Amino acid sequence: MTTQPSFEPRCAHYAERVRESFARQGAMQTLAAELAVIAPGVVAIELPWAPGLTQQHGFLHAGMVAAALDSACGYAGFTLMAEDAAVLTVEFKINLLAPAQGERFRMEGRVLKPGRTLTVCEGRAFALNGSREKLVATMGCTLMAVTGRDTVQG
């Protein structure tokens, strides 16, 4: 992962909040995804290739790539949000650059511009084969901090 500006989290236990919220995500459990990196403004999620996640040619389905990238970007933004805030994606655009063919995949989310209400992130998806990695998708993502709701869980 490349360097980026340093961001200060607004919540001292941001990593714990990310882990707890991620554990509640049924979608990421379905993908057998795991948190690989949690840092202020940065989250990486890794998942294995599995037949149930592929399209007709055996590549990881674009919908799976998008879901995991969305979560990586969302949690990257969540690391910088206030303790009483939850995160929701309000927009994303994905560019599929190459077939997602690999043994494993790493989805990286990075905050470009944090804000009190809106946060802008970028995501990158890599196919991993042994020690080789290939960029297969990029994402631009806008997040919204949600506060003041009783059902907010992150």
TORLO-22104 format. One line per 10 residues: number of its first residue (from 1); their letters; for each residue x, y, z of N, C-alpha, C, CB. Coordinates in steps of 0.02 Angstrom, whole numbers, plus 50000, padded with zeros to 5 digits. Glycine has a CB too. Layout:
NUM) a) X Y Z X Y Z X Y Z X Y Z; ...
//
This chain:
1) mttqpsfepr) 50043 49941 50000 50000 50000 50000 50045 50062 50000 49952 50000 50061; 50027 50110 49959 50067 50170 49953 50053 50217 50011 50053 50205 49887; 50097 50268 50018 50089 50315 50073 50032 50363 50057 50154 50355 50085; 50006 50393 50109 49951 50440 50103 49958 50491 50159 49882 50405 50105; 49920 50545 50155 49921 50593 50211 49900 50559 50276 49875 50652 50196; 49929 50582 50331 49910 50555 50397 49845 50587 50419 49966 50568 50449; 49801 50546 50444 49738 50569 50471 49735 50550 50544 49677 50540 50432; 49704 50592 50584 49694 50578 50655 49623 50552 50665 49705 50641 50697; 49617 50492 50695 49549 50467 50708 49514 50509 50760 49552 50393 50731; 49449 50516 50753 49408 50554 50802 49386 50510 50860 49348 50585 50768
11) cahyaervre) 49398 50445 50854 49379 50397 50906 49441 50356 50923 49320 50350 50882; 49460 50354 50986 49521 50320 51008 49519 50245 50994 49533 50332 51081; 49461 50214 50997 49456 50142 50986 49426 50126 50917 49415 50110 51042; 49449 50163 50866 49422 50154 50798 49433 50083 50772 49456 50204 50751; 49490 50052 50785 49504 49985 50759 49455 49934 50788 49577 49964 50774; 49441 49939 50852 49393 49894 50884 49323 49904 50854 49391 49907 50960; 49304 49966 50842 49239 49980 50811 49234 49949 50742 49227 50056 50807; 49288 49954 50703 49288 49925 50636 49281 49849 50641 49353 49943 50598; 49320 49818 50685 49316 49744 50693 49246 49722 50713 49368 49721 50745; 49216 49757 50761 49149 49738 50785 49097 49746 50730 49129 49781 50845
21) sfarqgamqt) 49100 49801 50693 49053 49812 50639 49063 49761 50582 49060 49883 50611; 49125 49748 50565 49140 49700 50512 49114 49630 50530 49216 49697 50500; 49119 49612 50593 49095 49547 50616 49020 49540 50608 49114 49536 50690; 48983 49596 50606 48910 49594 50598 48889 49592 50524 48879 49653 50632; 48937 49598 50479 48920 49600 50408 48912 49531 50378 48973 49639 50370; 48851 49511 50366 48839 49446 50336 48868 49440 50266 48765 49433 50333; 48869 49495 50229 48896 49493 50161 48970 49475 50162 48886 49561 50126; 49008 49504 50206 49080 49489 50209 49092 49418 50235 49117 49540 50254; 49048 49394 50279 49053 49324 50302 49040 49277 50244 49004 49310 50360; 48991 49294 50202 48976 49252 50144 49036 49247 50097 48916 49281 50106
31) laaelaviap) 49074 49302 50091 49134 49302 50048 49195 49272 50082 49149 49373 50027; 49189 49252 50146 49246 49229 50186 49301 49282 50190 49274 49163 50157; 49279 49345 50191 49326 49402 50192 49352 49412 50263 49292 49466 50166; 49413 49438 50266 49446 49453 50330 49477 49521 50327 49499 49399 50347; 49478 49555 50384 49514 49618 50389 49589 49604 50390 49492 49658 50453; 49626 49637 50346 49699 49627 50343 49736 49688 50371 49720 49614 50271; 49708 49748 50361 49740 49810 50384 49686 49856 50410 49782 49844 50327; 49698 49885 50469 49656 49938 50495 49702 49993 50521 49607 49912 50553; 49700 50051 50491 49739 50108 50512 49697 50170 50499 49808 50112 50473; 49713 50227 50529 49673 50287 50517 49669 50303 50442 49701 50346 50555
41) gvvaielpwa) 49609 50299 50414 49598 50315 50344 49614 50259 50295 49638 50373 50327; 49632 50200 50321 49651 50144 50276 49624 50079 50304 49729 50140 50270; 49592 50040 50259 49572 49971 50277 49584 49927 50217 49496 49969 50299; 49610 49868 50229 49618 49817 50177 49580 49755 50199 49693 49801 50164; 49545 49726 50152 49506 49665 50162 49533 49613 50114 49429 49678 50152; 49542 49552 50138 49565 49498 50095 49513 49442 50094 49633 49471 50117; 49508 49409 50036 49463 49352 50030 49492 49302 49981 49393 49376 50006; 49475 49238 49992 49500 49186 49947 49455 49179 49886 49504 49118 49984; 49483 49152 49832 49442 49132 49775 49399 49074 49797 49486 49113 49713; 49338 49072 49776 49293 49016 49792 49244 49008 49733 49254 49028 49860
51) pgltqqhgfl) 49227 48947 49715 49183 48936 49657 49116 48972 49663 49170 48862 49648; 49089 48978 49723 49025 49011 49733 49026 49086 49724 48999 48995 49800; 49085 49115 49713 49091 49188 49706 49108 49208 49635 49145 49214 49753; 49107 49159 49589 49131 49172 49521 49074 49184 49471 49173 49115 49497; 49094 49211 49414 49048 49215 49358 49062 49155 49312 49057 49283 49319; 49032 49154 49254 49033 49094 49212 49102 49074 49186 48988 49105 49154; 49151 49119 49188 49218 49103 49164 49266 49085 49220 49247 49161 49125; 49240 49084 49281 49282 49066 49338 49317 49125 49371 49333 49017 49317; 49306 49186 49347 49335 49245 49378 49291 49266 49437 49343 49304 49326; 49321 49299 49486 49281 49328 49539 49230 49375 49508 49326 49365 49592
61) hagmvaaald) 49167 49367 49525 49113 49406 49496 49122 49480 49513 49044 49381 49521; 49107 49523 49465 49114 49595 49475 49073 49619 49535 49092 49632 49413; 49016 49588 49548 48975 49606 49606 49011 49592 49671 48910 49569 49604; 49050 49539 49673 49089 49522 49734 49146 49572 49743 49116 49449 49730; 49178 49589 49687 49232 49639 49689 49203 49705 49715 49264 49650 49619; 49146 49726 49688 49116 49789 49708 49096 49788 49782 49055 49804 49665; 49066 49733 49804 49045 49729 49875 49104 49734 49922 49007 49662 49888; 49158 49699 49907 49216 49700 49952 49252 49767 49949 49265 49644 49933; 49256 49798 49890 49286 49864 49885 49244 49916 49921 49295 49884 49811; 49179 49911 49915 49133 49957 49951 49145 49951 50026 49059 49941 49934
71) sacgyagftl) 49152 49891 50052 49164 49882 50123 49232 49909 50143 49159 49808 50142; 49283 49898 50102 49350 49923 50118 49350 50000 50121 49402 49899 50066; 49317 50031 50072 49312 50104 50073 49270 50128 50133 49282 50130 50007; 49214 50095 50144 49171 50114 50200 49206 50110 50267 49110 50070 50201; 49243 50057 50278 49278 50050 50342 49338 50098 50346 49301 49979 50352; 49369 50114 50290 49423 50164 50291 49395 50230 50316 49455 50172 50221; 49336 50249 50289 49304 50311 50312 49282 50307 50384 49245 50327 50268; 49256 50249 50403 49232 50238 50472 49287 50247 50523 49202 50167 50479; 49349 50232 50505 49405 50241 50553 49414 50313 50574 49471 50215 50522; 49389 50359 50535 49398 50431 50549 49335 50465 50574 49422 50466 50488
81) maedaavltv) 49280 50427 50580 49217 50457 50601 49212 50461 50677 49159 50418 50573; 49168 50506 50699 49157 50516 50771 49129 50452 50802 49109 50575 50783; 49138 50446 50867 49116 50386 50903 49041 50373 50897 49134 50393 50976; 49001 50426 50890 48929 50416 50885 48904 50409 50813 48893 50475 50918; 48950 50402 50766 48931 50398 50695 48935 50327 50668 48975 50444 50654; 48892 50314 50621 48895 50253 50580 48908 50276 50508 48828 50211 50586; 48922 50229 50465 48940 50246 50397 48892 50214 50347 49013 50224 50382; 48875 50252 50295 48835 50226 50240 48866 50251 50175 48760 50248 50246; 48869 50208 50125 48892 50229 50059 48834 50264 50024 48917 50167 50016; 48848 50322 49995 48797 50358 49958 48809 50357 49883 48792 50431 49982
91) efkinllapa) 48870 50338 49862 48885 50335 49791 48951 50298 49781 48889 50406 49759; 48955 50258 49728 49020 50233 49707 49021 50220 49633 49038 50169 49745; 49081 50222 49605 49093 50206 49535 49151 50157 49534 49108 50270 49492; 49143 50103 49497 49195 50053 49493 49220 50048 49421 49170 49984 49518; 49285 50041 49414 49317 50028 49350 49346 49958 49353 49372 50081 49333; 49322 49914 49311 49347 49845 49308 49403 49844 49256 49289 49793 49291; 49465 49835 49278 49523 49843 49235 49547 49777 49203 49579 49873 49274; 49535 49722 49237 49558 49657 49213 49516 49603 49247 49634 49646 49229; 49512 49544 49217 49475 49490 49250 49504 49476 49319 49477 49426 49208; 49461 49467 49368 49482 49455 49437 49497 49380 49444 49427 49477 49488
101) qgerfrmegr) 49558 49362 49424 49579 49293 49424 49638 49287 49472 49599 49269 49352; 49628 49248 49526 49682 49241 49574 49665 49190 49626 49697 49308 49607; 49715 49175 49668 49705 49130 49724 49671 49166 49782 49773 49100 49748; 49688 49230 49789 49660 49273 49841 49652 49342 49811 49706 49275 49905; 49617 49385 49849 49606 49453 49827 49614 49500 49886 49535 49461 49794; 49642 49559 49873 49649 49610 49924 49614 49673 49899 49725 49625 49941; 49568 49698 49940 49531 49758 49925 49554 49812 49974 49453 49746 49929; 49582 49866 49947 49608 49920 49989 49563 49981 49983 49680 49938 49969; 49545 50009 50039 49507 50072 50041 49549 50125 50075 49439 50063 50078; 49550 50185 50046 49588 50241 50073 49547 50305 50072 49654 50251 50033
111) vlkpgrtltv) 49550 50341 50125 49516 50406 50128 49557 50457 50090 49505 50430 50202; 49524 50493 50045 49556 50549 50011 49541 50614 50046 49534 50553 49938; 49478 50622 50067 49456 50683 50100 49404 50666 50153 49427 50734 50048; 49423 50669 50217 49373 50657 50269 49332 50720 50281 49407 50634 50335; 49271 50709 50303 49229 50766 50320 49183 50748 50377 49188 50789 50259; 49151 50798 50406 49105 50785 50461 49045 50745 50438 49082 50851 50493; 49019 50760 50378 48961 50724 50351 48980 50679 50293 48908 50774 50329; 49017 50705 50244 49036 50666 50185 49111 50652 50185 49016 50702 50121; 49129 50592 50165 49199 50571 50160 49208 50540 50091 49218 50521 50216; 49262 50559 50057 49278 50533 49991 49336 50485 49997 49293 50590 49941
121) cegrafalng) 49327 50426 49966 49378 50373 49969 49394 50347 49899 49355 50315 50014; 49450 50312 49895 49466 50275 49835 49480 50203 49855 49527 50306 49797; 49465 50158 49810 49477 50087 49823 49516 50056 49766 49411 50050 49833; 49554 50005 49783 49591 49966 49734 49584 49893 49750 49666 49988 49732; 49571 49853 49699 49565 49780 49707 49623 49747 49671 49497 49754 49680; 49654 49700 49706 49712 49664 49679 49697 49589 49679 49776 49679 49719; 49715 49555 49625 49714 49482 49622 49784 49459 49643 49695 49456 49550; 49787 49411 49688 49850 49386 49714 49861 49314 49691 49852 49391 49792; 49919 49302 49662 49940 49235 49641 50011 49225 49665 49934 49226 49562; 50019 49186 49719 50085 49179 49748 50110 49247 49770 50135 49146 49699
131) sreklvatmg) 50169 49267 49746 50197 49332 49764 50178 49386 49714 50273 49327 49770; 50141 49369 49662 50121 49417 49611 50054 49448 49629 50117 49384 49541; 50047 49511 49614 49982 49544 49623 49968 49586 49561 49982 49589 49687; 49904 49589 49544 49882 49626 49486 49823 49669 49504 49864 49578 49428; 49826 49732 49486 49770 49778 49497 49713 49758 49449 49791 49853 49485; 49654 49743 49477 49598 49721 49435 49539 49770 49436 49574 49653 49458; 49537 49815 49484 49482 49863 49487 49500 49923 49530 49418 49830 49514; 49469 49979 49515 49474 50038 49557 49403 50063 49572 49517 50094 49523; 49397 50100 49626 49332 50126 49646 49339 50197 49673 49299 50080 49699; 49293 50240 49656 49284 50304 49688 49221 50298 49731 49280 50363 49636
141) ctlmavtgrd) 49224 50321 49793 49169 50308 49840 49156 50369 49884 49184 50246 49883; 49093 50386 49892 49073 50439 49937 49032 50408 49994 49033 50495 49900; 49050 50426 50055 49019 50399 50115 48984 50454 50153 49071 50364 50160; 48934 50435 50192 48898 50482 50235 48903 50458 50307 48824 50490 50213; 48919 50503 50352 48917 50488 50424 48844 50496 50446 48965 50535 50465; 48820 50444 50480 48750 50445 50504 48754 50449 50580 48710 50381 50481; 48721 50500 50608 48720 50509 50681 48649 50521 50705 48767 50567 50703; 48639 50511 50770 48576 50529 50800 48520 50479 50789 48555 50593 50776; 48536 50418 50772 48485 50367 50764 48497 50312 50815 48486 50337 50692; 48443 50287 50844 48450 50234 50895 48477 50169 50867 48382 50222 50928
151) tvqg) 48466 50157 50802 48486 50094 50772 48557 50095 50744 48438 50075 50718; 48592 50151 50752 48660 50157 50724 48707 50109 50760 48686 50230 50731; 48737 50065 50721 48786 50018 50749 48851 50019 50711 48758 49948 50747; 48861 50061 50662 48923 50065 50626 48924 50030 50561 48977 50041 50666
//
